[in-house]
Amino acid sequence: MKSALLIGLLLCGVASAQKNKEVTTKKNQHARTQPVGVVPGQLIVKFKKKGNANGIFKQLAKAGINLSPIRELGDGSFLVEFSEDSGLSVSVLGLDVKAGGSALDALDKKTRQALDKLNKFFDIEYAEPNYVFKPYAVPNDQFYSLQWHMPKLNLPKAWDYTRGSNVVVAVLDTGQTKHPDLMPNYVTGFDFLSDPKMGGDGNGRDNDPTDVGDGGTCDDGITYENSWHGTHVDGIIAGATNNTEGVSGVGWTTKIQNLRVLGKCGGSMADIADAIRWAAGITVANMIPNPNPAKVINMSLGAYTGIACPITYQNAINDAVARGVTVVVAAGNDGKNASGSSPANCNNVIAVTAVNLNMTRAYYGNFGANVTLAAFGGDTTRDDNNDGYGDGILSDLWSEDGKEWYYAFMEGTSMATPQVSGVVALMYALKPKITPAQVKDILKKSVTVLPSGACTQGCGAGLLNAGKALELTKALP
């Protein structure tokens, strides 16, 4: 585990003892490849026949497959539970698995056997694990001069077109904190963590998206510190701006909707899929309607599964995009081809990789044909601009114990992704009727071309250029 590195410069001008304006460099503990996990004893199953789920569960029981439905998901599939007596105890998983490269190798034996048997049953359209996904990060306002990435993204020109409006960006992450640089821009969020153990707040789902910390010892045997990952992502998108305090956000008046899907050791795909739909204003069973549907969804999370995009993810993303919502996701920090990283390998997403200050692919950034474009993720091991700090991305954060707020540099595709989400929100502010397809097309057409040799493996169309993207957006009918 790598702890925060204190650079040693305490910035002055503190008007209150409660305002700790320390700037640090922190390498997030979720930075490197994480073994993919699954929620034990759970699967997501969709039947070919519709409208008679109870009958099919009974038919499965007659075949010796005993499943207990937990809830129905938005695409008609079911989150189900199986146990030792489920009759799922024979054979091995009959899928094409490349040696050393697949998440399937990490699945527990019971889950592999359950999938094998279910996928051979004639009434099953598909069955897949309830994967656990984790944050990607290694990562006239007071600290704007330290936000080196903003002028390099041509954001000042973008702000000549618009500084934002009340466009809502749903941040599917660790949840919401009371960092003073963020409070003005929050709208109603939700806690989607259905497992109290993951949630760490003593209950399941509720209307309180507060990040209570995601630290603890996980199944990989590693003990992680609290990351406050969602707070850092929030600040990049919409830290309160032009208030002489803290950092500047990409959108000065963009609104953040925190949907808590990551807790202790990550979050389940079933919960994340529900959050995607709820963010887009789609009805989710047993939940209140979203009072502030989002136009942009930011997912600085993922897992390197080594296999194609899970169907559960793809269906939820498709549903959101069909409602006119743009979904922006992190390409991942594994230094591998993003074709094996979910949700970056899903269709209908904008997948973002990371480059360093010199516009070269960051050592951790995933690459390949699935990447749409790059933004700055930084590299805290370098100080190429000689400002006395590692070249990470500066944003809002809390101390590990959650007692003091401050500002910290972090690195990762988690930091690059909200830069793109923030610009997409500006595009919606300028042209509210812009479609997700138009957003993606403009982002690709407006990039700054990366230097020769900067990313030979493929970093998408190039580097995000906010000013050019807003120029092309304004030109739309």
C-alpha positions as CSV (number, residue, x, y, z in Angstrom):
1,M,0.0,0.0,0.0
2,K,1.3,3.4,-0.9
3,S,0.5,6.2,1.5
4,A,0.1,9.9,0.6
5,L,3.3,11.8,0.0
6,L,3.2,15.2,1.7
7,I,5.1,17.7,-0.5
8,G,5.7,20.0,2.5
9,L,4.3,23.4,1.3
10,L,1.4,24.6,3.5
11,L,-0.4,27.4,1.6
12,C,-1.3,30.4,3.6
13,G,-4.3,32.7,3.6
14,V,-6.4,30.5,5.9
15,A,-9.3,32.6,7.2
16,S,-10.7,29.9,9.5
17,A,-9.2,27.1,11.5
18,Q,-11.6,24.7,9.8
19,K,-10.2,25.5,6.4
20,N,-7.1,23.3,5.9
21,K,-5.7,24.4,2.5
22,E,-2.8,22.0,2.3
23,V,-1.8,20.7,-1.1
24,T,-0.4,17.2,-1.3
25,T,0.4,14.6,-3.8
26,K,-1.5,11.3,-3.2
27,K,-1.2,8.1,-5.2
28,N,-4.6,6.4,-4.9
29,Q,-4.4,2.9,-3.6
30,H,-6.7,1.7,-6.4
31,A,-4.2,2.7,-9.1
32,R,-3.0,-0.6,-10.4
33,T,-4.6,-3.7,-11.8
34,Q,-7.2,-5.1,-9.4
35,P,-8.2,-8.8,-9.4
36,V,-11.7,-8.8,-10.8
37,G,-14.2,-9.9,-8.1
38,V,-17.8,-11.1,-8.0
39,V,-20.5,-10.8,-5.4
40,P,-20.4,-14.3,-3.9
41,G,-23.5,-16.4,-4.5
42,Q,-25.1,-14.0,-7.0
43,L,-25.7,-14.1,-10.8
44,I,-27.5,-11.9,-13.3
45,V,-29.8,-14.0,-15.4
46,K,-32.2,-13.1,-18.3
47,F,-34.8,-15.5,-19.6
48,K,-35.7,-15.9,-23.3
49,K,-39.4,-16.0,-22.4
50,K,-40.9,-12.8,-20.9
51,G,-43.8,-12.4,-18.5
52,N,-43.6,-15.7,-16.7
53,A,-40.5,-15.5,-14.5
54,N,-42.1,-17.4,-11.7
55,G,-42.8,-20.3,-14.0
56,I,-39.3,-20.4,-15.3
57,F,-37.9,-20.3,-11.8
58,K,-40.1,-23.3,-11.1
59,Q,-39.0,-25.0,-14.3
60,L,-35.4,-24.5,-13.2
61,A,-36.1,-25.9,-9.8
62,K,-37.5,-29.1,-11.5
63,A,-34.2,-29.4,-13.3
64,G,-32.4,-29.2,-9.9
65,I,-31.4,-25.6,-10.3
66,N,-32.7,-23.6,-7.3
67,L,-32.4,-19.9,-7.6
68,S,-33.9,-17.1,-5.4
69,P,-34.7,-13.9,-7.2
70,I,-33.4,-10.8,-5.4
71,R,-34.8,-8.2,-7.8
72,E,-35.6,-7.5,-11.4
73,L,-33.2,-5.1,-13.3
74,G,-34.2,-2.5,-15.8
75,D,-33.7,-4.7,-18.9
76,G,-35.9,-7.5,-17.6
77,S,-33.0,-9.6,-16.3
78,F,-32.9,-10.8,-12.7
79,L,-30.4,-10.5,-9.9
80,V,-30.5,-14.0,-8.3
81,E,-29.0,-15.8,-5.4
82,F,-27.8,-19.4,-5.3
83,S,-26.5,-21.5,-2.5
84,E,-24.9,-24.8,-1.8
85,D,-28.1,-26.7,-2.5
86,S,-28.8,-24.9,-5.8
87,G,-27.9,-27.9,-7.9
88,L,-25.2,-26.0,-9.5
89,S,-22.3,-28.2,-8.7
90,V,-21.2,-29.9,-11.9
91,S,-19.0,-29.3,-15.0
92,V,-16.7,-26.4,-15.7
93,L,-17.2,-23.1,-17.4
94,G,-17.5,-23.7,-21.2
95,L,-16.2,-20.4,-22.5
96,D,-13.1,-19.5,-24.5
97,V,-10.6,-18.3,-21.9
98,K,-7.1,-17.1,-23.0
99,A,-4.4,-18.3,-20.6
100,G,-3.6,-15.8,-17.9
101,G,-5.8,-13.1,-19.4
102,S,-9.3,-13.6,-18.2
103,A,-11.3,-12.6,-15.2
104,L,-13.0,-16.0,-15.4
105,D,-9.8,-17.5,-13.9
106,A,-10.5,-15.5,-10.7
107,L,-14.1,-16.6,-10.3
108,D,-14.9,-18.9,-7.4
109,K,-15.6,-22.5,-8.3
110,K,-19.3,-22.3,-7.4
111,T,-19.9,-19.3,-9.7
112,R,-18.1,-20.9,-12.6
113,Q,-20.2,-24.1,-12.2
114,A,-23.4,-22.0,-11.9
115,L,-22.7,-20.1,-15.1
116,D,-21.8,-23.3,-17.0
117,K,-25.0,-25.0,-16.1
118,L,-27.3,-22.0,-16.6
119,N,-25.8,-21.0,-19.9
120,K,-26.7,-24.5,-21.3
121,F,-30.3,-24.3,-20.1
122,F,-32.6,-23.6,-23.1
123,D,-34.7,-20.9,-21.5
124,I,-31.7,-18.7,-20.5
125,E,-30.8,-15.9,-22.8
126,Y,-27.7,-15.2,-20.7
127,A,-26.2,-15.6,-17.3
128,E,-23.2,-13.8,-15.9
129,P,-21.6,-13.0,-12.6
130,N,-22.5,-9.9,-10.6
131,Y,-19.0,-8.4,-11.1
132,V,-17.5,-6.0,-8.6
133,F,-15.9,-2.9,-10.1
134,K,-13.4,-0.6,-8.4
135,P,-12.2,3.0,-8.8
136,Y,-9.6,3.8,-11.4
137,A,-7.0,6.2,-10.0
138,V,-3.4,6.3,-9.1
139,P,-3.8,8.8,-9.2
140,N,-9.4,33.9,-9.9
141,D,-9.4,30.5,-7.7
142,Q,-6.6,30.3,-5.3
143,F,-4.9,27.2,-6.9
144,Y,-5.8,27.7,-10.5
145,S,-2.1,28.3,-11.3
146,L,-1.3,24.8,-10.2
147,Q,-4.0,23.3,-12.4
148,W,-1.6,23.0,-15.4
149,H,-3.9,20.8,-17.3
150,M,-6.6,23.4,-17.8
151,P,-4.8,25.8,-20.2
152,K,-3.3,22.8,-22.0
153,L,-6.9,21.6,-22.6
154,N,-7.8,25.0,-24.1
155,L,-10.4,25.5,-21.4
156,P,-10.1,29.3,-21.3
157,K,-11.3,29.5,-24.9
158,A,-14.2,27.1,-24.1
159,W,-15.3,29.4,-21.2
160,D,-15.6,32.2,-23.8
161,Y,-18.5,30.2,-25.3
162,T,-20.1,29.1,-22.0
163,R,-19.1,28.7,-18.4
164,G,-21.8,26.1,-17.9
165,S,-25.4,26.1,-16.8
166,N,-27.3,23.7,-14.5
167,V,-26.5,20.6,-16.6
168,V,-26.3,17.6,-14.3
169,V,-23.4,15.2,-14.4
170,A,-24.0,12.0,-12.5
171,V,-20.8,10.8,-10.8
172,L,-21.0,7.1,-10.2
173,D,-18.3,6.7,-7.5
174,T,-17.7,6.6,-3.8
175,G,-20.2,9.2,-2.9
176,Q,-20.5,12.8,-1.6
177,T,-18.6,14.6,1.1
178,K,-19.0,18.1,2.6
179,H,-15.9,19.6,1.0
180,P,-16.6,23.3,0.9
181,D,-15.3,23.7,-2.7
182,L,-18.1,21.3,-3.8
183,M,-21.2,22.0,-1.7
184,P,-22.6,24.8,-3.9
185,N,-22.8,22.5,-6.9
186,Y,-24.5,19.3,-5.5
187,V,-28.0,18.2,-6.4
188,T,-29.9,15.3,-4.9
189,G,-28.0,12.0,-5.1
190,F,-28.5,8.4,-3.9
191,D,-26.7,5.5,-2.3
192,F,-27.1,2.5,-4.6
193,L,-25.0,0.1,-2.5
194,S,-27.4,-2.7,-1.6
195,D,-24.9,-4.7,0.4
196,P,-24.5,-3.1,3.9
197,K,-21.0,-4.7,4.2
198,M,-19.9,-2.8,1.1
199,G,-21.8,0.3,2.1
200,G,-20.2,0.5,5.5
201,D,-23.1,2.7,6.7
202,G,-25.2,0.1,8.4
203,N,-27.9,-0.2,5.8
204,G,-28.5,-0.9,2.2
205,R,-29.8,1.6,-0.4
206,D,-31.1,4.9,0.8
207,N,-31.3,8.6,-0.3
208,D,-28.1,9.5,1.5
209,P,-25.1,9.4,-0.9
210,T,-22.5,10.3,1.8
211,D,-19.1,8.8,1.3
212,V,-18.4,7.1,4.7
213,G,-15.0,5.8,3.4
214,D,-14.1,2.8,1.3
215,G,-11.1,1.6,3.3
216,G,-10.6,-1.9,4.7
217,T,-9.2,-5.3,4.1
218,C,-10.5,-6.9,0.9
219,D,-10.6,-10.4,-0.5
220,D,-7.1,-9.9,-2.1
221,G,-5.7,-9.6,1.5
222,I,-4.6,-6.0,1.0
223,T,-5.8,-3.3,3.4
224,Y,-6.7,-0.1,1.6
225,E,-7.0,3.4,3.0
226,N,-10.1,5.5,2.5
227,S,-9.7,7.1,-1.0
228,W,-12.4,9.8,-1.1
229,H,-12.2,9.1,-4.8
230,G,-15.5,10.6,-5.7
231,T,-14.6,13.9,-4.1
232,H,-11.5,14.2,-6.2
233,V,-13.5,13.4,-9.4
234,D,-16.3,15.9,-8.4
235,G,-13.8,18.7,-8.0
236,I,-12.4,18.2,-11.5
237,I,-15.8,18.4,-13.0
238,A,-17.4,21.2,-11.0
239,G,-15.3,22.6,-8.1
240,A,-16.8,26.0,-7.2
241,T,-15.1,28.4,-9.5
242,N,-14.3,32.2,-9.5
243,N,-14.9,32.4,-5.8
244,T,-11.2,33.1,-4.8
245,E,-11.1,29.7,-3.0
246,G,-9.7,26.3,-3.8
247,V,-9.6,24.9,-7.3
248,S,-11.4,25.6,-10.5
249,G,-13.9,23.1,-12.0
250,V,-14.3,22.5,-15.8
251,G,-17.9,23.7,-15.4
252,W,-18.4,26.8,-13.3
253,T,-22.1,26.1,-12.7
254,T,-22.3,22.5,-13.6
255,K,-24.2,20.4,-11.1
256,I,-23.0,17.1,-9.6
257,Q,-25.3,14.2,-8.7
258,N,-23.4,11.8,-6.6
259,L,-24.6,8.2,-7.0
260,R,-22.8,6.0,-4.5
261,V,-21.9,2.7,-6.2
262,L,-18.4,2.1,-4.7
263,G,-17.8,1.3,-1.1
264,K,-15.5,-1.1,0.8
265,C,-13.6,-3.1,-1.8
266,G,-15.7,-1.8,-4.7
267,G,-19.2,-2.1,-6.0
268,S,-21.4,-4.6,-7.8
269,M,-22.4,-4.5,-11.4
270,A,-26.1,-4.9,-10.5
271,D,-26.0,-1.8,-8.4
272,I,-24.0,0.2,-11.0
273,A,-26.4,-0.8,-13.8
274,D,-29.4,0.4,-11.7
275,A,-27.5,3.7,-11.0
276,I,-26.8,4.2,-14.7
277,R,-30.6,3.9,-15.5
278,W,-31.6,6.0,-12.5
279,A,-29.1,8.8,-13.5
280,A,-30.8,8.9,-16.9
281,G,-34.2,9.3,-15.5
282,I,-35.3,5.7,-16.2
283,T,-37.6,4.1,-13.7
284,V,-35.8,1.6,-11.4
285,A,-38.0,-0.8,-9.4
286,N,-38.6,0.2,-5.7
287,M,-36.8,3.5,-6.1
288,I,-38.2,7.1,-6.2
289,P,-37.9,8.8,-9.5
290,N,-34.8,10.9,-10.1
291,P,-35.7,14.5,-9.5
292,N,-32.7,15.8,-11.5
293,P,-31.9,13.4,-14.4
294,A,-28.4,13.8,-15.7
295,K,-27.2,14.6,-19.3
296,V,-23.7,13.2,-18.6
297,I,-22.7,10.1,-16.6
298,N,-19.1,9.9,-15.4
299,M,-17.7,6.4,-14.5
300,S,-14.1,6.6,-13.2
301,L,-14.3,3.0,-12.3
302,G,-13.8,-0.4,-13.9
303,A,-12.1,-3.8,-13.8
304,Y,-9.8,-5.6,-16.2
305,T,-11.9,-8.6,-16.9
306,G,-10.1,-9.7,-20.0
307,I,-13.4,-10.5,-21.7
308,A,-16.0,-8.6,-23.6
309,C,-18.3,-6.0,-22.1
310,P,-20.8,-7.7,-19.7
311,I,-24.3,-7.7,-21.2
312,T,-25.8,-6.2,-18.0
313,Y,-23.5,-3.2,-18.4
314,Q,-24.1,-2.9,-22.1
315,N,-27.9,-3.0,-21.7
316,A,-27.9,-0.3,-19.0
317,I,-25.6,1.9,-21.1
318,N,-27.7,1.5,-24.2
319,D,-30.8,2.5,-22.2
320,A,-29.1,5.7,-20.9
321,V,-27.8,6.7,-24.3
322,A,-31.2,6.1,-25.8
323,R,-32.5,8.7,-23.4
324,G,-30.0,11.3,-24.8
325,V,-27.4,10.8,-22.0
326,T,-23.6,10.7,-22.8
327,V,-21.7,8.1,-20.9
328,V,-18.0,8.8,-20.2
329,V,-15.8,6.1,-18.7
330,A,-12.2,5.5,-17.7
331,A,-10.1,3.4,-20.0
332,G,-8.3,1.9,-17.0
333,N,-4.9,2.0,-15.4
334,D,-3.5,-1.4,-16.2
335,G,-1.1,-0.4,-19.0
336,K,-2.9,-2.9,-21.2
337,N,-5.2,-3.0,-24.2
338,A,-8.6,-1.5,-23.2
339,S,-10.4,-4.3,-25.1
340,G,-10.3,-6.3,-21.8
341,S,-11.3,-3.4,-19.5
342,S,-15.0,-2.9,-18.6
343,P,-16.9,-0.6,-19.1
344,A,-14.3,0.9,-21.4
345,N,-14.9,-2.0,-23.9
346,C,-18.6,-1.4,-24.0
347,N,-20.3,0.2,-27.0
348,N,-21.9,3.6,-26.9
349,V,-19.4,5.0,-24.4
350,I,-16.6,7.6,-24.6
351,A,-13.6,5.8,-23.2
352,V,-10.8,8.1,-21.9
353,T,-7.2,7.3,-21.5
354,A,-4.5,9.4,-19.8
355,V,-1.4,11.3,-21.0
356,N,1.2,13.1,-18.9
357,L,2.1,16.8,-19.0
358,N,4.3,16.2,-22.1
359,M,1.3,14.7,-24.0
360,T,2.7,11.2,-23.9
361,R,0.6,8.2,-22.9
362,A,0.9,7.9,-19.1
363,Y,2.7,4.7,-18.1
364,Y,-0.5,3.3,-16.5
365,G,-3.0,4.3,-19.2
366,N,-4.9,1.6,-21.1
367,F,-4.8,1.9,-24.9
368,G,-6.1,0.5,-28.2
369,A,-9.1,0.7,-30.5
370,N,-11.6,1.0,-27.7
371,V,-10.2,4.3,-26.6
372,T,-12.1,7.4,-27.9
373,L,-9.6,10.1,-26.8
374,A,-7.1,11.1,-24.2
375,A,-7.1,13.8,-21.4
376,F,-4.5,14.6,-18.8
377,G,-4.1,12.0,-16.1
378,G,-0.7,13.1,-15.0
379,D,2.3,11.4,-13.5
380,T,3.1,12.2,-9.8
381,T,6.6,10.7,-10.1
382,R,7.6,13.6,-12.4
383,D,7.8,17.4,-12.1
384,D,8.3,18.5,-15.7
385,N,6.9,22.0,-15.1
386,N,9.1,22.6,-12.1
387,D,6.3,23.9,-9.8
388,G,7.5,21.8,-6.8
389,Y,4.8,19.2,-7.1
390,G,4.5,15.9,-8.9
391,D,2.6,16.4,-12.2
392,G,-0.7,15.0,-11.1
393,I,-4.2,16.6,-11.4
394,L,-5.1,18.9,-8.5
395,S,-8.5,18.6,-7.0
396,D,-10.5,18.4,-3.7
397,L,-9.8,15.6,-1.2
398,W,-10.0,14.6,2.5
399,S,-7.4,13.3,4.8
400,E,-7.4,9.5,5.1
401,D,-9.2,9.7,8.5
402,G,-11.9,12.0,7.0
403,K,-11.2,14.8,9.5
404,E,-9.6,17.4,7.3
405,W,-10.3,18.6,3.8
406,Y,-7.6,19.9,1.5
407,Y,-6.4,19.7,-2.1
408,A,-4.3,17.0,-3.6
409,F,-2.6,15.9,-6.8
410,M,-3.6,12.5,-8.0
411,E,-2.9,10.6,-11.2
412,G,-5.0,8.1,-13.3
413,T,-7.5,7.7,-16.0
414,S,-10.0,8.5,-13.2
415,M,-8.7,12.1,-13.3
416,A,-8.7,12.3,-17.1
417,T,-12.3,11.0,-17.4
418,P,-14.0,13.9,-15.5
419,Q,-12.1,16.4,-17.6
420,V,-14.0,15.0,-20.6
421,S,-17.3,14.8,-18.7
422,G,-16.9,18.4,-17.7
423,V,-16.4,19.5,-21.3
424,V,-19.4,17.4,-22.4
425,A,-21.5,19.2,-19.8
426,L,-20.4,22.5,-21.3
427,M,-21.5,21.2,-24.7
428,Y,-24.9,20.4,-23.4
429,A,-25.1,23.9,-21.8
430,L,-24.4,25.5,-25.2
431,K,-26.6,23.2,-27.2
432,P,-29.2,21.4,-24.9
433,K,-30.5,19.2,-27.8
434,I,-27.1,17.8,-28.8
435,T,-27.2,14.0,-29.1
436,P,-24.6,11.5,-27.6
437,A,-23.6,10.6,-31.1
438,Q,-22.9,14.3,-32.0
439,V,-21.0,14.7,-28.7
440,K,-18.7,11.8,-29.5
441,D,-18.2,12.9,-33.1
442,I,-17.3,16.5,-32.1
443,L,-14.9,15.3,-29.4
444,K,-13.0,13.2,-31.9
445,K,-13.0,15.9,-34.6
446,S,-11.8,18.6,-32.2
447,V,-8.8,16.9,-30.6
448,T,-5.2,18.1,-30.5
449,V,-3.1,15.6,-32.3
450,L,-0.6,13.9,-30.0
451,P,3.1,14.2,-30.8
452,S,4.7,11.5,-33.0
453,G,5.5,8.4,-31.0
454,A,3.5,9.6,-27.9
455,C,1.1,6.7,-28.1
456,T,2.0,4.1,-30.7
457,Q,-0.5,1.6,-29.2
458,G,-3.5,3.9,-29.8
459,C,-4.9,6.7,-27.6
460,G,-8.0,7.4,-29.7
461,A,-8.3,10.4,-31.8
462,G,-6.0,12.6,-29.7
463,L,-6.0,15.0,-26.8
464,L,-9.2,16.6,-25.6
465,N,-9.4,20.2,-26.9
466,A,-12.2,22.0,-25.0
467,G,-12.1,25.3,-26.9
468,K,-12.3,23.6,-30.3
469,A,-15.1,21.2,-29.1
470,L,-17.2,24.2,-28.0
471,E,-16.5,26.0,-31.2
472,L,-17.8,23.0,-33.2
473,T,-20.7,22.6,-30.8
474,K,-21.8,26.2,-31.3
475,A,-21.7,25.7,-35.1
476,L,-24.5,23.0,-34.9
477,P,-27.9,24.0,-36.2
